[in-house]
Amino acid sequence: MHKTRIVTLSFAAVAIGVAAAYYLRSPHGPSEPGPEVQEPETVANVRELREALLKELQTVTLKNCTLKRYGGTSAKDQPDIGGYLMCANLLGGIQSAYSYGIAGEDAWGCQVSREFGVTIHQYDCFNDDRPSCDGGHFVFHDECVGPKAETIDGRPFDSIASQIVRNGDTGRVLLVKSDVEGAEWDSLMATPDDVLDRIVQLAMEFHGTNEAKFVEVVRRLKRQFHLVNLHFNNYTCTGKEPPFPAWAYQVLWVNKRVGVLDPEGPSPAPMSPLNAPDRPDAEDCQLGAAAP
């Protein structure tokens, strides 16, 4: 989430609330989640869930990954801001790319389209501002991404699998970016393994730490992907969700078909210095540092 916002994905009764949170975006960062109401006896269980999730979010070292930041902003004499780290040397074969969560700008998509000559399919049904990209090719879809085809409050949602089919990308090599505040969990869980297998890299931001399904989604992704990068969004630093220093965090998933694990490399892998704070004027809160 880079120049973070509240973005796109959902479920029936739950979906209405999730979708609203998903798309009520700020140009600066994700909105603060509502206060959780917990019975005293559940507090220990929630802490156990967070610990289990963080244990699953252990990054690994690849032998063949050259990281590069895409979509962040850089200016002379100014700190870098945001962006998504990806293995640039493993992107040469991509044939199409998907950018979920636009909110009027898509620096990631523009850089990818220019560099690799691919179409970027953009999805957003809450903000119809259509960004432009000189030298790149965008196709904007007034639709959100979710676990299934449905209409919520008059807004259309559909699954990743269906959107890929409708765009004629079945069987193609895909790249996906997702910044969809909380809706990502159900959407990814609904995506079939054969569709996930077409995605060579998935650069995204997760939102939330306290639900059992979060652990389930991460474990499922780890069957097909290596987790190569973990970076916490310092718009969401908090001391209220230990052992997590923040409740929104960017990750890079690299398909095991292209990423070669270094069995002698450290795990968790040291965080790359290419990661840039989402809010450079605020204190950072990465693992190992005290939350503000």
C-alpha positions as CSV (number, residue, x, y, z in Angstrom):
1,M,0.0,0.0,0.0
2,H,2.0,2.8,-1.2
3,K,0.5,6.1,-0.9
4,T,-1.9,3.8,0.9
5,R,-5.6,3.7,0.7
6,I,-8.6,1.6,1.3
7,V,-9.2,-0.6,-1.6
8,T,-11.0,-3.8,-3.2
9,L,-12.4,-7.6,-2.6
10,S,-15.7,-9.4,-0.5
11,F,-18.7,-12.1,1.0
12,A,-22.5,-11.9,1.4
13,A,-23.4,-10.3,4.7
14,V,-19.7,-9.9,5.6
15,A,-19.0,-8.6,2.1
16,I,-21.1,-5.5,2.5
17,G,-19.0,-4.4,5.5
18,V,-15.8,-5.5,4.0
19,A,-16.4,-3.9,0.7
20,A,-17.2,-0.6,2.3
21,A,-14.0,-0.6,4.4
22,Y,-12.2,-1.8,1.3
23,Y,-13.0,1.2,-0.8
24,L,-13.4,4.1,1.5
25,R,-9.9,5.3,0.7
26,S,-7.6,7.9,1.9
27,P,-4.9,9.4,-0.3
28,H,-2.5,8.9,2.6
29,G,-3.1,5.6,4.3
30,P,-5.6,2.9,5.2
31,S,-8.4,3.9,7.5
32,E,-8.1,2.8,11.1
33,P,-10.0,-0.4,11.7
34,G,-13.0,-0.2,14.0
35,P,-12.5,-1.1,17.7
36,E,-12.7,-4.8,18.3
37,V,-15.1,-6.0,21.0
38,Q,-13.6,-9.0,22.6
39,E,-14.7,-11.0,25.6
40,P,-11.9,-11.4,28.2
41,E,-11.6,-15.1,27.5
42,T,-10.9,-14.6,23.8
43,V,-7.9,-12.3,24.2
44,A,-5.5,-15.1,24.6
45,N,-6.9,-16.9,21.6
46,V,-6.5,-13.8,19.4
47,R,-2.9,-13.5,20.6
48,E,-2.3,-17.1,19.6
49,L,-3.8,-16.4,16.1
50,R,-1.5,-13.5,15.6
51,E,1.5,-15.5,16.7
52,A,0.6,-18.3,14.3
53,L,0.1,-15.9,11.4
54,L,3.4,-14.2,12.0
55,K,5.1,-17.6,12.2
56,E,3.7,-18.4,8.8
57,L,4.9,-15.1,7.4
58,Q,8.6,-16.1,7.5
59,T,10.4,-14.9,4.5
60,V,12.9,-17.1,2.6
61,T,16.0,-16.4,0.5
62,L,16.0,-17.1,-3.2
63,K,19.1,-17.9,-5.3
64,N,17.8,-16.2,-8.4
65,C,15.9,-13.0,-7.3
66,T,17.1,-9.5,-8.0
67,L,14.7,-7.2,-6.1
68,K,13.6,-3.9,-7.6
69,R,11.0,-1.5,-6.3
70,Y,8.0,-0.8,-8.6
71,G,5.4,2.0,-8.2
72,G,7.0,4.0,-5.4
73,T,7.9,7.6,-5.7
74,S,11.4,9.0,-5.8
75,A,12.6,12.6,-6.1
76,K,15.9,14.2,-5.9
77,D,16.9,15.1,-2.3
78,Q,13.6,13.5,-1.1
79,P,13.1,10.1,0.7
80,D,11.6,7.3,-1.3
81,I,8.0,6.5,-0.6
82,G,6.2,3.2,-0.8
83,G,6.2,0.9,-3.8
84,Y,6.2,-2.9,-4.2
85,L,9.3,-5.0,-4.3
86,M,9.5,-7.6,-7.0
87,C,12.1,-9.9,-8.5
88,A,12.7,-7.9,-11.7
89,N,14.8,-10.6,-13.4
90,L,11.9,-13.1,-13.1
91,L,9.4,-10.9,-14.9
92,G,10.6,-11.2,-18.5
93,G,7.9,-13.7,-19.5
94,I,4.8,-12.0,-18.2
95,Q,2.0,-11.7,-20.8
96,S,-0.6,-9.7,-18.9
97,A,-0.9,-7.9,-15.5
98,Y,-3.7,-7.1,-13.0
99,S,-3.8,-4.2,-10.7
100,Y,-6.4,-4.4,-8.0
101,G,-7.0,-1.2,-6.0
102,I,-6.5,1.9,-8.1
103,A,-8.0,4.9,-6.3
104,G,-7.2,7.2,-9.2
105,E,-3.5,6.3,-9.6
106,D,-1.4,3.3,-10.6
107,A,2.3,4.1,-10.6
108,W,3.0,0.4,-10.3
109,G,1.0,-0.5,-13.4
110,C,2.6,2.3,-15.4
111,Q,6.1,1.2,-14.6
112,V,5.4,-2.4,-15.3
113,S,3.6,-1.7,-18.6
114,R,6.4,0.5,-19.8
115,E,9.1,-1.9,-18.8
116,F,7.6,-5.1,-20.1
117,G,5.2,-4.0,-22.7
118,V,2.1,-5.6,-21.2
119,T,-1.5,-4.5,-20.7
120,I,-2.5,-3.6,-17.1
121,H,-6.0,-4.6,-16.3
122,Q,-7.1,-2.2,-13.5
123,Y,-10.1,-3.0,-11.2
124,D,-12.0,-0.5,-9.1
125,C,-15.8,0.0,-8.7
126,F,-15.7,2.8,-6.1
127,N,-13.5,5.3,-7.8
128,D,-13.9,5.8,-11.5
129,D,-10.9,8.1,-11.9
130,R,-8.9,6.5,-14.7
131,P,-5.2,7.1,-14.5
132,S,-3.1,7.6,-17.6
133,C,0.3,6.4,-18.5
134,D,2.5,7.8,-21.3
135,G,4.1,4.8,-23.0
136,G,2.0,2.3,-21.1
137,H,-1.3,0.5,-21.8
138,F,-4.2,0.5,-19.2
139,V,-7.6,-1.2,-19.5
140,F,-9.8,0.1,-16.7
141,H,-12.7,-2.1,-15.4
142,D,-15.5,-0.5,-13.3
143,E,-15.6,-3.6,-11.2
144,C,-14.3,-4.9,-7.9
145,V,-12.7,-8.2,-7.1
146,G,-14.2,-10.7,-4.7
147,P,-14.8,-14.4,-4.1
148,K,-17.7,-14.6,-6.6
149,A,-19.9,-12.6,-9.0
150,E,-22.4,-10.5,-7.1
151,T,-23.7,-7.0,-6.8
152,I,-23.3,-5.1,-3.5
153,D,-25.0,-1.8,-3.0
154,G,-25.2,-1.5,-6.8
155,R,-21.5,-2.2,-7.4
156,P,-20.4,-5.2,-9.4
157,F,-17.9,-7.7,-8.0
158,D,-16.4,-10.8,-9.6
159,S,-13.7,-13.4,-8.9
160,I,-10.1,-13.2,-10.1
161,A,-10.6,-16.4,-12.1
162,S,-13.7,-15.0,-13.9
163,Q,-11.9,-11.7,-14.7
164,I,-9.0,-13.6,-16.2
165,V,-11.3,-15.6,-18.4
166,R,-13.2,-12.5,-19.6
167,N,-10.0,-10.8,-20.5
168,G,-8.8,-13.7,-22.6
169,D,-5.9,-14.4,-20.3
170,T,-6.6,-18.1,-19.6
171,G,-3.3,-20.0,-19.6
172,R,-1.2,-16.8,-19.9
173,V,1.7,-15.9,-17.6
174,L,0.3,-13.3,-15.2
175,L,1.6,-10.7,-12.8
176,V,-0.7,-9.4,-10.0
177,K,-0.7,-6.4,-7.6
178,S,-3.4,-6.2,-4.9
179,D,-4.0,-3.4,-2.4
180,V,-7.6,-4.1,-1.4
181,E,-7.9,-3.5,2.2
182,G,-9.2,-6.6,3.9
183,A,-11.1,-8.0,0.9
184,E,-8.0,-9.9,-0.3
185,W,-8.5,-12.8,2.1
186,D,-11.8,-14.2,0.7
187,S,-10.8,-13.4,-2.9
188,L,-7.6,-15.3,-2.7
189,M,-9.2,-18.2,-0.9
190,A,-11.7,-18.5,-3.7
191,T,-9.0,-18.6,-6.4
192,P,-8.4,-22.1,-7.8
193,D,-4.9,-23.5,-7.6
194,D,-4.6,-23.7,-11.4
195,V,-5.3,-19.9,-11.6
196,L,-2.8,-19.1,-8.9
197,D,-0.2,-21.2,-10.7
198,R,-0.4,-18.8,-13.7
199,I,0.7,-15.9,-11.5
200,V,4.5,-15.7,-11.4
201,Q,4.6,-13.0,-8.8
202,L,1.9,-11.5,-6.5
203,A,2.9,-8.2,-4.9
204,M,0.3,-7.1,-2.4
205,E,-0.7,-5.7,0.9
206,F,-2.4,-7.7,3.6
207,H,-4.8,-6.0,6.1
208,G,-5.5,-7.5,9.5
209,T,-4.0,-9.9,12.0
210,N,-6.8,-11.4,14.1
211,E,-8.7,-14.1,12.1
212,A,-8.1,-17.8,11.6
213,K,-8.8,-17.5,7.9
214,F,-5.7,-15.3,7.6
215,V,-3.5,-18.1,8.7
216,E,-5.3,-20.5,6.3
217,V,-4.8,-18.2,3.3
218,V,-1.1,-17.7,4.0
219,R,-0.6,-21.4,4.4
220,R,-2.4,-22.1,1.1
221,L,-0.3,-19.5,-0.8
222,K,2.9,-21.0,0.6
223,R,2.1,-24.3,-1.1
224,Q,2.6,-22.6,-4.5
225,F,4.7,-19.5,-3.7
226,H,7.8,-18.5,-1.8
227,L,7.3,-15.5,0.5
228,V,10.3,-13.3,-0.4
229,N,9.5,-9.9,1.2
230,L,7.6,-8.6,4.3
231,H,7.4,-4.9,5.0
232,F,5.0,-3.2,7.5
233,N,3.1,-0.1,6.4
234,N,4.0,2.6,8.9
235,Y,0.7,4.3,8.4
236,T,-0.7,1.5,10.6
237,C,1.9,1.2,13.3
238,T,0.3,0.1,16.6
239,G,1.3,-1.4,19.9
240,K,-2.2,-3.0,20.2
241,E,-1.7,-6.1,18.1
242,P,1.5,-7.8,19.3
243,P,3.6,-9.5,18.0
244,F,2.7,-7.5,14.9
245,P,4.1,-3.9,14.8
246,A,1.4,-2.8,12.3
247,W,-1.9,-4.2,11.0
248,A,-1.2,-3.6,7.3
249,Y,1.9,-5.2,5.6
250,Q,3.2,-5.6,2.1
251,V,4.4,-9.0,0.9
252,L,5.9,-10.5,-2.2
253,W,4.9,-14.0,-3.3
254,V,7.1,-15.6,-6.0
255,N,5.8,-18.7,-7.8
256,K,7.9,-21.8,-6.9
257,R,8.1,-22.6,-10.6
258,V,10.3,-19.6,-11.2
259,G,11.9,-18.9,-7.8
260,V,14.8,-21.1,-6.7
261,L,15.0,-21.5,-2.9
262,D,18.4,-21.0,-1.3
263,P,18.5,-23.8,1.3
264,E,21.5,-22.2,2.9
265,G,20.0,-18.7,3.0
266,P,18.6,-17.2,6.2
267,S,14.9,-17.5,7.1
268,P,13.5,-15.1,7.9
269,A,15.5,-13.3,5.2
270,P,16.8,-9.9,6.2
271,M,14.5,-7.1,5.0
272,S,15.7,-5.5,1.8
273,P,16.9,-1.9,2.1
274,L,14.9,-1.2,-1.0
275,N,11.7,-1.2,1.1
276,A,10.6,2.4,1.5
277,P,8.3,3.8,4.3
278,D,4.8,4.5,3.1
279,R,4.9,7.6,5.3
280,P,8.5,9.0,5.4
281,D,7.6,11.7,7.9
282,A,6.6,9.2,10.6
283,E,8.4,6.7,12.7
284,D,8.8,3.3,11.2
285,C,7.8,0.1,12.9
286,Q,9.4,-3.0,11.3
287,L,10.0,-6.2,13.2
288,G,12.7,-5.8,15.8
289,A,11.9,-2.2,16.4
290,A,9.6,-0.8,19.0
291,A,6.2,0.4,17.8
292,P,5.5,4.0,18.4
